[in-house]
Amino acid sequence: MRVNPFLMPIILVVALFGTVLVAQAAGVWATSGKTAINMEKMAPADLKGWMTLQQVMDGLKISQEELYAAGKIPADVPLTTALKDLEKIVPGFETSTLRDVLVKPTAPAAVATVMPTPATAPAAEATATHATPTPLPPGQVLPADQIKGRMTLREVSQQCAVPLDKIIAGLKLPADTNPDTTIKDLIAQGKLIEVTDVQKVVATLQK
C-alpha cells in the first residue's frame, strides 16, 4: 500500500500539539506570549506577570503563607490573582522583587518579621508610591538584572549608562514615549509584557 507523502508530517504535527495540550490540561505546562514554562520544574527566576498566585504556589511547591509573606500580600487577596495585577493593588509589590526574595531560602521568614502593621500601612503606601531608586555612586553602572518596575525609562538610561533612544527602540516603543514613564506603568498599559523585557534589551546594549 502506498503511503501519502504528505500524511506523515501532518500526523507528527498533530501528535506534537496533542502532547502540549495534554500537558497544559494536566497543569504541568503553561504558555503565554513568547514564554513557555514547565510548571513541574519551575524556579523563582521563571516567575512571570501572567502567572496567578496559585500557579506560583504549585510551581515552586511552597505554601500560601510562605508566598504571601514573601510578597507582603494581604491575606484577603484571592489565589486567582495574577502577579501583574498585584502591582496595581499591593503598594510596592513587583514581580521582579518577588523573584529575588524567593531565590533566598530564608527570605519568607525574614520578610514576615518586617511586615508593616495596619497603623503604619498608609505611610508605607505613600513611601512606595513616591519612592525613587537610590542614585548610584559616580562611575558605577547598574547591572541590567537589577532593573525594577518602579524605575522610569530615563532612570534606566542614566543608571545603566545606555542611550535612552536605543532603549526605546529596542523595546519597540513609539519614539515619542514619555521617558519619565515607569516600566510597571508601561506594562499596565499593555506596551510591555515583563520587566525582563527591559532587562534583556539593556543587557544587550551594555555589551
N, C-alpha and C positions, 0 to 999 in steps of 0.2 A: 504494500500500500504506500503510495507516495504522500509524504508529509508536506503540507503547505509551508513554504519557506517563511511566510510572514506570521505563522501561528506561534512558533516558539518564543519570539520576542514579546508577543502580546501576553503569553502565559507567564513569562518571567516578570513583566511589569505588574500584572495583576497579583502575583504572589508577593512581590515586594511591598506593594501598597497594603495588601491584606495583613502582612506581618506588622506594619506600623500601626494600622487601625486596631489590631488586637492588643498591641502593647499600650496604646492610648486608652483603650477601654478598660484595661487592667490597672491603669493608674501608674504604670512604670515608665511612661514616656510622655513628654509634653513638648509641644512646639508652639512658637509664637513669633511671627515675623521672620527674622533671619536666624532665630535661635532654636536649637533642639536640645533638650535636656533629658538625660536618663535619670528618672526620679528615684531609682533604686541605688544609684551611686553618686548622689548629689553632695557637693561640698559647699561651704558658705560662699566661696567665690562664684558659685553658679547662680546665686540669687538674682532674680530679675524682677523688675517692677510689676510685670503682669501676673506674677505668682500670688496666690492667696496665702493667708496665714496657715490654713490647713495644709496646703501643699508644702510649705516650708517645714512645718512640723513633721509631716510624713517623710519628706525627702531627707531631712537631717536627723531624723529619729530622736527628736527632742520633745519635751513636754510643753504644754501650753504655758505653764508657769515660767519655764526657762525662757521661752521665746518672748513672752510679754515683758519679763524683767529685762531682758537684753535690749529690747527696743523701747522700753519705758512706755508700753502701750496700755491704755486704760483697760480694765477688766471687762467693761461692757462693749468693747469693740468685737463684732462677730468674726468668726473664723473664715467667713467667706470674703472678707475684705482683702483687696489686692494691696500689695506694698505701695504701689504708686499712689493709691488713694489715701493711704495713711499719711503721706507727705502733706496732704491738704488739711487733715483733721487733727493730727498729733503734732504740737509745736516742737520744732527741732528734729523731727524724725526724717531720716534719709536712708534709702536702701543701701547706699554705699557705706554708710556708717554702721548699719546693722551687719553688713558683711564683715567689717573689721572687728566688731565686737564678738561675733560668733566664731571667728577664727581662733580667738584666745580661749583655751579650755576653762579658765576660771572667770571669764567675763560675766556670765549671768549672775553669779553670786556677788561679784564686785559692783555691778550696776545696781543690784537690788538694794544695796546698803546706802546708795546716794540718791534714791528716787525722791523727788520733791514732795513735801506734804501738801495737802489741799490748801493750806493757808499761804504757801509760797508759790503755788502754781501760776497765778496771774503774773507775778514778777518774772517767773521763768519763761512764760509765754512772751512777754514783752521783750525779754532779752533775746529769745530765739528769733523773734520777728525782725529785730533791728540789728542782729549780730552781723559783723563783717569779719572776714578772715584776718588773722593777725599778719601784718606785713612781715615779710622775711627780712633778715639782716642783709645789708648791702652785699652784693656779689653772690648771694645764694639763689639757686633756681629750684622751684617747686617741682618734684617729680610728677609725671603725668598721672600716676596711680593714686596721688594724694588729692586730686581734684574732687571737690564736693559739689553737691547740687545747689547749695546756698550761694556759691560763687557766681559772679557775673562773667560775661564773656570778656569784658575789659580786665577784670581781676585775673582771669586765667591767662590772658595775654601778658599782663605785666609780671605776674609771679612765675610763670613758666618760661618767660623770655621767648615767646613765639609771636610773630606778627598777627595782629587781630584779623586783618583781611584774609590771611591764609587759614585761620581757624574757621571763619565764617564760610569760606569757600569749601574747605574740607568737610564741613558738616552739611553742605548743600543747602545753606540757608540763604534767603534773599540778601543781596548786597546791602540793602538799607536797613537790615536788622539792627535794632537798638542795642548797642554794645553793653549797656547797663542793665540788660535783662538777665535775670538769674537762670541758671541751667534748669532748675526744677520748674520754673515758670514756662520755659520753652517746652519741657516735657508735658506739662499740664495743658499747653496749647496744642499739643499733638505735632509740634515741629521737630521734636527729638523723641527717641524711644527710651534711652537709658543714659545715665551719667557716663557709663562705659564707652558710649559713642564718642563723647568729647575726649575721654582719656586716650582712646585709640588714635584719634586724629592728632592730638597734641604729642603723643609718644612718637608718632611717625615724624612730625615736624621737628621734634627735639633731636632726632638722629641726624 
